[in-house]
Amino acid sequence: MTDCNSIFESLSHAASAPLGEAKSLPFLSYLDTSVYRLEKENIFHSDWVFVCAENELPNSGDYFSFFLVDEPVLLLRGKDGQLRAMSNVCRHRGTLLLDVGIAKVTKIVCPYHAWTYDHSGELLGAPYTHKNEISKQDHCLPHFHLEIWNGLVFVNLSNNPAPLSTKLSGINKYLDTFDFKRFTSTYSSETELWNANWKLAMENAMESYHLFKVHHETLEKVTPTKQAFYLEGAADWSITAGKMKGVSNKLLNWAMGADNKIYEHYLLISIPPNFVGILTYESFDWISMLPNNESQCTVRAAGLNEYGSEGDSDEKAFVNAFFSEDKQICERVQAGMTAQYTKGGKLVELERIVIDFHHYLAKRLFSLKTPERHISSFSDQFIQAKND
């Protein structure tokens, strides 16, 4: 049996280490059930968690049903146009109401005994109850906190969360450099099951160090490791950037101004616990992950642009290729986490964003004080370049 105090102590020590001393997290923290339970309570059931883009559910009756670490949650666009987050479990005997995924519904009807709810979660009726009066007021679906930030939907299961927009306000100046509000059309892919701990998937998605090796024939040819650099970050969110290859052409130069080189770059935006986005002049793409258990997670990719498509067949094949590469390497790393006679080593400058993520874990899991926000010398240059 795992000694909970021992693994918690080693994890808190590793997660809170500053840049010069930071190392990989203890391997056991990617396998241990007690760590997973702590993450469930202190992160996924008490912090803001990314779900989807708002305009993935544009019309009345559009819904997205999912499990937020064992909790069945339903996002539903009501007839009044409002998007709500509520429980996806019938108030009668706990049956799952709507199937997992994105779809459309006119009324929420329980598949077990046909208790029926409207779009706001109010109980409309329960058949064959005869003289057993059912209080509709007492049998509504519980609601959860929902906040929309720049068109992205986040849910918080806790009772009185601090506003998300306040925590993320510092990101807006970076979004503005690419005229982010142009992107109003969405696209998404099927949810995948990865045999890897959710933290491994997050760490992999946010750092550019592995591109030259894992994605040698894909991403490295577009966003090379040697062109990546850190902009700004701390426990709550972090941003890196990099220069892209092969994006300069006459059309793009015309669109952005021949002397403005900012659009030859990408921004990589990490918002723990489960969102990593890549912003370019053409789109805002992201990957999100939710744990199924201590060694498995579900991963979903989606994005925003001006035309609502992933692109032509070549672009889709390119995305599928590097997504598959990420899945394979994360599952390979997970296989190494069972090692007992070795441990991880020092993290390098290119992994500073991973260290920020570890500080997030230290803050949420153990209420530890984490370093102040670090702003690199590139940050002002990057913001100013938009106006040059």
Secondary structure, DSSP 8 states (H G I E B T S, - for coil): ---HHHHHHHHHHHHT--GGG-B---GGGGT-HHHHHHHIIIIITTS-EEEEEGGGS-STTEEEEEEETTEEEEEEE-TTS-EEEEE-B-TTT--B-S-SEEEE-SSEE-TTT--EE-TTS-EEE-TT-TT----SGGG---EEEEEEETTEEEEE-SSS---HHHHHGGGHHHHHTTTGGG--EEEE---EEESS-HHHHHHHHH-STTHHHHTTTTGGGTS-GGGEEEEEE-SS-EEEEEE-SS---HHHHHHH-TT--GGGEEEEEEETTTEEEEE-SS-EEEEEEEEEETTEEEEEEEEEESSSS--SHHHHHHHHHHHHHHHHHHHHHHHHTT-SS----B--GGGHHHHHHHHHHHHHHH-------EE-THHHHHHHHTT-
